[in-house]
Amino acid sequence: MTASSRTYSLSALTRCLQEEASAIAAAAERLSSSEVEKALVLLDRCGDQRAKLVITGVGKSGIVARKIAATFSSIGLMAVYLNPLDAMHGDLGVVAPEDICLLLSNSGETAELLEVLPHLKRRGTARIALVGRADSSLANGSDVVLEASVDREVCPLNLAPTASTAVAMAIGDALAAVWMERRDISPADFALNHPAGSLGKKLTLTASELMVPVKKLHPLKPNTSLQEVICRLTQDGIGTGWVEDPTTTGRLLGLITDGDLRRALRDHKADNWANLNAAEIMTADPITVEADLLVVQALERMERNRRKPISVLPVVAPVKSGGHLLGLLRLHDLVQIGLT
């Protein structure tokens, strides 16, 4: 491919993207504020009654409908896709009177949707039409009409659904986003439906769930020799050891990391290494966190520390419960689950 042909391809692609963006902007201008408000009121009612948003469409509109359903489900409004072909053969049973039905059709004359429409009316199910023609049969049979018309498709033949599907998708996304604002959906609410994703982990995972429990660690004493410290750190295999207060079982006195070892060897002459003990090597009174702290907040504390880099945070019980060590939270584990 020549440089000129590559330049043409990029220019053509950019033009198509700009045309779709323009189609979305034009659709935003065409939308009726009263119809949008009625649609959002219905969606609010749906959320209040813990009812379903049933979304249906055929062909490319059906694909867009599935995506919109997935978006609403992810933000806390129960939404399902209904295949209109199957609806007339039993699947209409998923639609309840208190549900809301969102029907997608660029022409507004899709036969399969028009066939379902009277049965939705008979059930008393509210209907929102997302259509390319506000004067269509589907629009006339619905309670709310959201116009998603486009002047032409991006397709050079003006045939393949391109700009029209982009507009329908954008309106669906906008409805979901505004509904979230109206319902005051918080990041924590969102995370409830995304427990396995990075956001879910950030907003739900606590220090106690990710820490290395203290039962897997061997405590050091203040007088433990350097040689024994190295052996214990190697034995535990996490690159960190904790020094226990000899006067109180389980109470953290200090922490020894690989970095502490290196600094101790650097700061003391080699002929004195054999005399070093844990108390002289450790970081005394290290920064600690409690078990219920979110790991994302623990990460912030690691990153904000100005004294020296923190790669391990001791997790301790509340002071009223004794403040004893529960485990160690490592930066390595935060990286592994994708928080950094």
Contacts in CASP RR format, 6 or more apart in sequence:
PFRMAT RR
TARGET T0000
AUTHOR 0000-0000-0000
METHOD contacts of the structure
MODEL  1
MTASSRTYSLSALTRCLQEEASAIAAAAERLSSSEVEKALVLLDRCGDQR
AKLVITGVGKSGIVARKIAATFSSIGLMAVYLNPLDAMHGDLGVVAPEDI
CLLLSNSGETAELLEVLPHLKRRGTARIALVGRADSSLANGSDVVLEASV
DREVCPLNLAPTASTAVAMAIGDALAAVWMERRDISPADFALNHPAGSLG
KKLTLTASELMVPVKKLHPLKPNTSLQEVICRLTQDGIGTGWVEDPTTTG
RLLGLITDGDLRRALRDHKADNWANLNAAEIMTADPITVEADLLVVQALE
RMERNRRKPISVLPVVAPVKSGGHLLGLLRLHDLVQIGLT
16 154 0 8 1.000
16 162 0 8 1.000
19 154 0 8 1.000
19 163 0 8 1.000
20 154 0 8 1.000
20 162 0 8 1.000
20 163 0 8 1.000
20 166 0 8 1.000
23 150 0 8 1.000
23 151 0 8 1.000
23 154 0 8 1.000
23 163 0 8 1.000
23 164 0 8 1.000
23 166 0 8 1.000
23 167 0 8 1.000
24 166 0 8 1.000
24 167 0 8 1.000
24 170 0 8 1.000
26 150 0 8 1.000
26 151 0 8 1.000
27 147 0 8 1.000
27 148 0 8 1.000
27 149 0 8 1.000
27 150 0 8 1.000
27 167 0 8 1.000
27 170 0 8 1.000
27 171 0 8 1.000
30 147 0 8 1.000
30 149 0 8 1.000
31 146 0 8 1.000
31 147 0 8 1.000
31 171 0 8 1.000
32 145 0 8 1.000
32 147 0 8 1.000
35 144 0 8 1.000
35 145 0 8 1.000
35 146 0 8 1.000
35 147 0 8 1.000
36 146 0 8 1.000
38 143 0 8 1.000
38 144 0 8 1.000
39 128 0 8 1.000
39 144 0 8 1.000
39 146 0 8 1.000
39 175 0 8 1.000
40 175 0 8 1.000
40 178 0 8 1.000
40 179 0 8 1.000
40 182 0 8 1.000
42 100 0 8 1.000
42 126 0 8 1.000
42 128 0 8 1.000
42 143 0 8 1.000
42 144 0 8 1.000
43 53 0 8 1.000
43 77 0 8 1.000
43 100 0 8 1.000
43 175 0 8 1.000
43 179 0 8 1.000
44 179 0 8 1.000
44 182 0 8 1.000
44 183 0 8 1.000
45 51 0 8 1.000
45 100 0 8 1.000
46 52 0 8 1.000
46 53 0 8 1.000
46 77 0 8 1.000
46 98 0 8 1.000
46 99 0 8 1.000
46 100 0 8 1.000
47 77 0 8 1.000
47 183 0 8 1.000
49 98 0 8 1.000
50 78 0 8 1.000
51 78 0 8 1.000
51 96 0 8 1.000
51 98 0 8 1.000
51 99 0 8 1.000
51 100 0 8 1.000
52 78 0 8 1.000
52 79 0 8 1.000
52 80 0 8 1.000
52 94 0 8 1.000
52 95 0 8 1.000
52 96 0 8 1.000
52 99 0 8 1.000
52 100 0 8 1.000
53 69 0 8 1.000
53 72 0 8 1.000
53 77 0 8 1.000
53 78 0 8 1.000
53 79 0 8 1.000
53 80 0 8 1.000
53 99 0 8 1.000
53 100 0 8 1.000
53 101 0 8 1.000
53 102 0 8 1.000
54 79 0 8 1.000
54 80 0 8 1.000
54 82 0 8 1.000
54 94 0 8 1.000
54 95 0 8 1.000
54 99 0 8 1.000
54 100 0 8 1.000
54 101 0 8 1.000
54 102 0 8 1.000
54 125 0 8 1.000
55 65 0 8 1.000
55 66 0 8 1.000
55 68 0 8 1.000
55 69 0 8 1.000
55 72 0 8 1.000
55 79 0 8 1.000
55 80 0 8 1.000
55 81 0 8 1.000
55 82 0 8 1.000
55 101 0 8 1.000
55 102 0 8 1.000
55 103 0 8 1.000
55 104 0 8 1.000
56 62 0 8 1.000
56 65 0 8 1.000
56 81 0 8 1.000
56 82 0 8 1.000
56 83 0 8 1.000
56 84 0 8 1.000
56 87 0 8 1.000
56 101 0 8 1.000
56 102 0 8 1.000
56 103 0 8 1.000
56 104 0 8 1.000
56 113 0 8 1.000
56 116 0 8 1.000
57 64 0 8 1.000
57 65 0 8 1.000
57 84 0 8 1.000
57 103 0 8 1.000
57 104 0 8 1.000
57 105 0 8 1.000
57 110 0 8 1.000
57 112 0 8 1.000
57 113 0 8 1.000
58 84 0 8 1.000
58 85 0 8 1.000
58 105 0 8 1.000
58 110 0 8 1.000
58 112 0 8 1.000
58 113 0 8 1.000
60 161 0 8 1.000
60 165 0 8 1.000
61 104 0 8 1.000
61 105 0 8 1.000
61 106 0 8 1.000
61 110 0 8 1.000
61 161 0 8 1.000
61 165 0 8 1.000
61 168 0 8 1.000
62 81 0 8 1.000
62 104 0 8 1.000
63 165 0 8 1.000
64 104 0 8 1.000
64 165 0 8 1.000
64 168 0 8 1.000
64 169 0 8 1.000
65 81 0 8 1.000
65 102 0 8 1.000
65 104 0 8 1.000
66 81 0 8 1.000
67 169 0 8 1.000
68 79 0 8 1.000
68 102 0 8 1.000
68 104 0 8 1.000
68 169 0 8 1.000
68 172 0 8 1.000
68 173 0 8 1.000
68 175 0 8 1.000
68 176 0 8 1.000
69 79 0 8 1.000
69 80 0 8 1.000
69 81 0 8 1.000
70 79 0 8 1.000
71 79 0 8 1.000
71 172 0 8 1.000
71 173 0 8 1.000
71 176 0 8 1.000
72 78 0 8 1.000
72 79 0 8 1.000
72 176 0 8 1.000
72 179 0 8 1.000
73 79 0 8 1.000
73 80 0 8 1.000
73 193 0 8 1.000
74 190 0 8 1.000
74 193 0 8 1.000
74 194 0 8 1.000
75 176 0 8 1.000
75 179 0 8 1.000
75 180 0 8 1.000
75 185 0 8 1.000
75 189 0 8 1.000
75 190 0 8 1.000
75 193 0 8 1.000
76 185 0 8 1.000
76 189 0 8 1.000
76 192 0 8 1.000
76 193 0 8 1.000
77 176 0 8 1.000
77 179 0 8 1.000
80 94 0 8 1.000
82 91 0 8 1.000
82 92 0 8 1.000
82 94 0 8 1.000
82 95 0 8 1.000
82 101 0 8 1.000
83 91 0 8 1.000
84 110 0 8 1.000
84 112 0 8 1.000
84 113 0 8 1.000
84 115 0 8 1.000
84 116 0 8 1.000
85 112 0 8 1.000
87 95 0 8 1.000
87 116 0 8 1.000
87 119 0 8 1.000
88 115 0 8 1.000
88 116 0 8 1.000
88 119 0 8 1.000
92 116 0 8 1.000
92 119 0 8 1.000
95 101 0 8 1.000
95 120 0 8 1.000
95 123 0 8 1.000
95 125 0 8 1.000
96 123 0 8 1.000
96 125 0 8 1.000
97 123 0 8 1.000
97 124 0 8 1.000
97 125 0 8 1.000
98 125 0 8 1.000
99 125 0 8 1.000
99 126 0 8 1.000
100 125 0 8 1.000
100 126 0 8 1.000
100 127 0 8 1.000
100 128 0 8 1.000
101 120 0 8 1.000
101 125 0 8 1.000
101 126 0 8 1.000
101 127 0 8 1.000
101 128 0 8 1.000
102 128 0 8 1.000
102 130 0 8 1.000
103 113 0 8 1.000
103 116 0 8 1.000
103 117 0 8 1.000
103 127 0 8 1.000
103 128 0 8 1.000
103 129 0 8 1.000
103 130 0 8 1.000
103 131 0 8 1.000
103 138 0 8 1.000
103 142 0 8 1.000
104 130 0 8 1.000
104 131 0 8 1.000
104 168 0 8 1.000
105 113 0 8 1.000
105 129 0 8 1.000
105 130 0 8 1.000
105 131 0 8 1.000
105 132 0 8 1.000
105 136 0 8 1.000
105 138 0 8 1.000
106 131 0 8 1.000
106 132 0 8 1.000
106 148 0 8 1.000
106 161 0 8 1.000
106 164 0 8 1.000
106 165 0 8 1.000
106 168 0 8 1.000
107 131 0 8 1.000
107 132 0 8 1.000
107 133 0 8 1.000
107 136 0 8 1.000
108 129 0 8 1.000
108 131 0 8 1.000
108 132 0 8 1.000
108 133 0 8 1.000
108 136 0 8 1.000
108 137 0 8 1.000
108 138 0 8 1.000
108 139 0 8 1.000
109 133 0 8 1.000
109 136 0 8 1.000
109 137 0 8 1.000
109 138 0 8 1.000
110 138 0 8 1.000
113 138 0 8 1.000
114 137 0 8 1.000
114 138 0 8 1.000
117 127 0 8 1.000
117 138 0 8 1.000
117 141 0 8 1.000
117 142 0 8 1.000
120 127 0 8 1.000
121 127 0 8 1.000
121 141 0 8 1.000
126 143 0 8 1.000
126 144 0 8 1.000
127 141 0 8 1.000
127 142 0 8 1.000
127 143 0 8 1.000
127 144 0 8 1.000
128 142 0 8 1.000
128 143 0 8 1.000
128 144 0 8 1.000
128 145 0 8 1.000
128 146 0 8 1.000
129 136 0 8 1.000
129 138 0 8 1.000
129 139 0 8 1.000
129 141 0 8 1.000
129 142 0 8 1.000
129 144 0 8 1.000
129 145 0 8 1.000
129 146 0 8 1.000
130 146 0 8 1.000
130 148 0 8 1.000
130 168 0 8 1.000
130 171 0 8 1.000
130 172 0 8 1.000
131 138 0 8 1.000
131 139 0 8 1.000
131 145 0 8 1.000
131 146 0 8 1.000
131 147 0 8 1.000
131 148 0 8 1.000
132 147 0 8 1.000
132 148 0 8 1.000
132 149 0 8 1.000
132 150 0 8 1.000
132 164 0 8 1.000
133 139 0 8 1.000
133 147 0 8 1.000
133 149 0 8 1.000
134 145 0 8 1.000
134 147 0 8 1.000
134 149 0 8 1.000
139 145 0 8 1.000
146 171 0 8 1.000
148 164 0 8 1.000
148 167 0 8 1.000
148 168 0 8 1.000
148 171 0 8 1.000
149 167 0 8 1.000
150 163 0 8 1.000
150 164 0 8 1.000
150 167 0 8 1.000
152 158 0 8 1.000
152 163 0 8 1.000
153 159 0 8 1.000
153 160 0 8 1.000
153 161 0 8 1.000
153 162 0 8 1.000
153 163 0 8 1.000
153 164 0 8 1.000
154 162 0 8 1.000
154 163 0 8 1.000
154 166 0 8 1.000
155 161 0 8 1.000
155 162 0 8 1.000
187 199 0 8 1.000
187 203 0 8 1.000
188 203 0 8 1.000
188 204 0 8 1.000
190 199 0 8 1.000
190 203 0 8 1.000
191 199 0 8 1.000
191 200 0 8 1.000
191 202 0 8 1.000
191 203 0 8 1.000
191 204 0 8 1.000
192 204 0 8 1.000
194 200 0 8 1.000
195 201 0 8 1.000
195 204 0 8 1.000
198 338 0 8 1.000
198 339 0 8 1.000
201 295 0 8 1.000
201 337 0 8 1.000
201 338 0 8 1.000
201 339 0 8 1.000
202 294 0 8 1.000
202 295 0 8 1.000
202 296 0 8 1.000
202 339 0 8 1.000
203 294 0 8 1.000
203 296 0 8 1.000
204 294 0 8 1.000
205 294 0 8 1.000
205 295 0 8 1.000
205 296 0 8 1.000
205 337 0 8 1.000
206 291 0 8 1.000
206 292 0 8 1.000
206 293 0 8 1.000
206 294 0 8 1.000
206 295 0 8 1.000
207 289 0 8 1.000
207 290 0 8 1.000
207 291 0 8 1.000
207 292 0 8 1.000
207 293 0 8 1.000
207 294 0 8 1.000
207 295 0 8 1.000
207 298 0 8 1.000
207 313 0 8 1.000
207 315 0 8 1.000
207 329 0 8 1.000
208 291 0 8 1.000
208 292 0 8 1.000
208 315 0 8 1.000
208 326 0 8 1.000
209 295 0 8 1.000
210 295 0 8 1.000
210 329 0 8 1.000
210 333 0 8 1.000
210 334 0 8 1.000
210 337 0 8 1.000
211 291 0 8 1.000
211 315 0 8 1.000
211 326 0 8 1.000
211 327 0 8 1.000
211 328 0 8 1.000
211 329 0 8 1.000
211 333 0 8 1.000
212 238 0 8 1.000
212 327 0 8 1.000
212 328 0 8 1.000
212 329 0 8 1.000
212 330 0 8 1.000
212 333 0 8 1.000
213 326 0 8 1.000
213 327 0 8 1.000
214 242 0 8 1.000
214 250 0 8 1.000
214 325 0 8 1.000
214 326 0 8 1.000
214 327 0 8 1.000
214 328 0 8 1.000
216 236 0 8 1.000
217 236 0 8 1.000
217 238 0 8 1.000
217 241 0 8 1.000
217 242 0 8 1.000
217 327 0 8 1.000
217 328 0 8 1.000
218 232 0 8 1.000
218 235 0 8 1.000
218 236 0 8 1.000
218 241 0 8 1.000
219 242 0 8 1.000
219 243 0 8 1.000
219 244 0 8 1.000
219 250 0 8 1.000
220 228 0 8 1.000
220 229 0 8 1.000
220 232 0 8 1.000
220 241 0 8 1.000
220 242 0 8 1.000
220 243 0 8 1.000
220 244 0 8 1.000
220 256 0 8 1.000
220 278 0 8 1.000
221 243 0 8 1.000
221 244 0 8 1.000
221 246 0 8 1.000
221 278 0 8 1.000
222 243 0 8 1.000
222 246 0 8 1.000
222 253 0 8 1.000
222 277 0 8 1.000
222 278 0 8 1.000
222 279 0 8 1.000
223 277 0 8 1.000
223 278 0 8 1.000
223 279 0 8 1.000
224 232 0 8 1.000
224 243 0 8 1.000
224 277 0 8 1.000
224 278 0 8 1.000
225 274 0 8 1.000
225 276 0 8 1.000
225 277 0 8 1.000
225 278 0 8 1.000
226 264 0 8 1.000
226 273 0 8 1.000
226 274 0 8 1.000
226 276 0 8 1.000
226 277 0 8 1.000
226 281 0 8 1.000
227 274 0 8 1.000
229 241 0 8 1.000
229 256 0 8 1.000
229 261 0 8 1.000
229 277 0 8 1.000
229 278 0 8 1.000
229 281 0 8 1.000
230 261 0 8 1.000
232 241 0 8 1.000
233 239 0 8 1.000
233 240 0 8 1.000
233 241 0 8 1.000
233 256 0 8 1.000
233 258 0 8 1.000
233 261 0 8 1.000
238 328 0 8 1.000
238 330 0 8 1.000
239 257 0 8 1.000
239 258 0 8 1.000
240 255 0 8 1.000
240 256 0 8 1.000
240 257 0 8 1.000
240 258 0 8 1.000
240 311 0 8 1.000
240 312 0 8 1.000
240 328 0 8 1.000
240 330 0 8 1.000
241 255 0 8 1.000
241 256 0 8 1.000
241 257 0 8 1.000
241 328 0 8 1.000
242 252 0 8 1.000
242 254 0 8 1.000
242 255 0 8 1.000
242 256 0 8 1.000
242 314 0 8 1.000
242 325 0 8 1.000
242 328 0 8 1.000
243 252 0 8 1.000
243 253 0 8 1.000
243 254 0 8 1.000
243 255 0 8 1.000
243 256 0 8 1.000
243 278 0 8 1.000
243 279 0 8 1.000
243 282 0 8 1.000
244 250 0 8 1.000
244 251 0 8 1.000
244 252 0 8 1.000
244 253 0 8 1.000
244 325 0 8 1.000
245 251 0 8 1.000
245 252 0 8 1.000
245 253 0 8 1.000
248 324 0 8 1.000
249 324 0 8 1.000
250 324 0 8 1.000
250 325 0 8 1.000
251 322 0 8 1.000
251 323 0 8 1.000
251 324 0 8 1.000
251 325 0 8 1.000
252 286 0 8 1.000
252 288 0 8 1.000
252 314 0 8 1.000
252 316 0 8 1.000
252 324 0 8 1.000
252 325 0 8 1.000
253 279 0 8 1.000
253 282 0 8 1.000
253 284 0 8 1.000
254 282 0 8 1.000
254 283 0 8 1.000
254 284 0 8 1.000
254 285 0 8 1.000
254 286 0 8 1.000
255 282 0 8 1.000
255 283 0 8 1.000
255 286 0 8 1.000
255 312 0 8 1.000
255 314 0 8 1.000
256 278 0 8 1.000
256 281 0 8 1.000
256 282 0 8 1.000
256 283 0 8 1.000
257 283 0 8 1.000
257 311 0 8 1.000
257 312 0 8 1.000
260 281 0 8 1.000
260 282 0 8 1.000
260 283 0 8 1.000
261 281 0 8 1.000
264 276 0 8 1.000
264 280 0 8 1.000
264 281 0 8 1.000
265 273 0 8 1.000
268 276 0 8 1.000
286 313 0 8 1.000
286 314 0 8 1.000
287 301 0 8 1.000
287 305 0 8 1.000
287 310 0 8 1.000
287 313 0 8 1.000
287 314 0 8 1.000
288 313 0 8 1.000
288 314 0 8 1.000
288 315 0 8 1.000
288 316 0 8 1.000
289 297 0 8 1.000
289 298 0 8 1.000
289 301 0 8 1.000
289 313 0 8 1.000
289 314 0 8 1.000
289 315 0 8 1.000
289 316 0 8 1.000
289 329 0 8 1.000
290 315 0 8 1.000
290 316 0 8 1.000
290 317 0 8 1.000
290 318 0 8 1.000
291 315 0 8 1.000
291 316 0 8 1.000
291 317 0 8 1.000
291 326 0 8 1.000
295 329 0 8 1.000
295 334 0 8 1.000
295 337 0 8 1.000
295 339 0 8 1.000
296 339 0 8 1.000
298 313 0 8 1.000
298 329 0 8 1.000
298 334 0 8 1.000
299 331 0 8 1.000
299 334 0 8 1.000
299 339 0 8 1.000
299 340 0 8 1.000
301 310 0 8 1.000
301 313 0 8 1.000
302 309 0 8 1.000
302 310 0 8 1.000
302 311 0 8 1.000
302 313 0 8 1.000
302 331 0 8 1.000
302 334 0 8 1.000
310 331 0 8 1.000
311 330 0 8 1.000
311 331 0 8 1.000
311 332 0 8 1.000
312 328 0 8 1.000
312 329 0 8 1.000
312 330 0 8 1.000
312 331 0 8 1.000
313 328 0 8 1.000
313 329 0 8 1.000
314 325 0 8 1.000
314 327 0 8 1.000
314 328 0 8 1.000
314 329 0 8 1.000
315 325 0 8 1.000
315 326 0 8 1.000
315 327 0 8 1.000
315 328 0 8 1.000
315 329 0 8 1.000
316 323 0 8 1.000
316 324 0 8 1.000
316 325 0 8 1.000
316 326 0 8 1.000
317 323 0 8 1.000
317 324 0 8 1.000
317 325 0 8 1.000
317 326 0 8 1.000
331 340 0 8 1.000
334 340 0 8 1.000
END
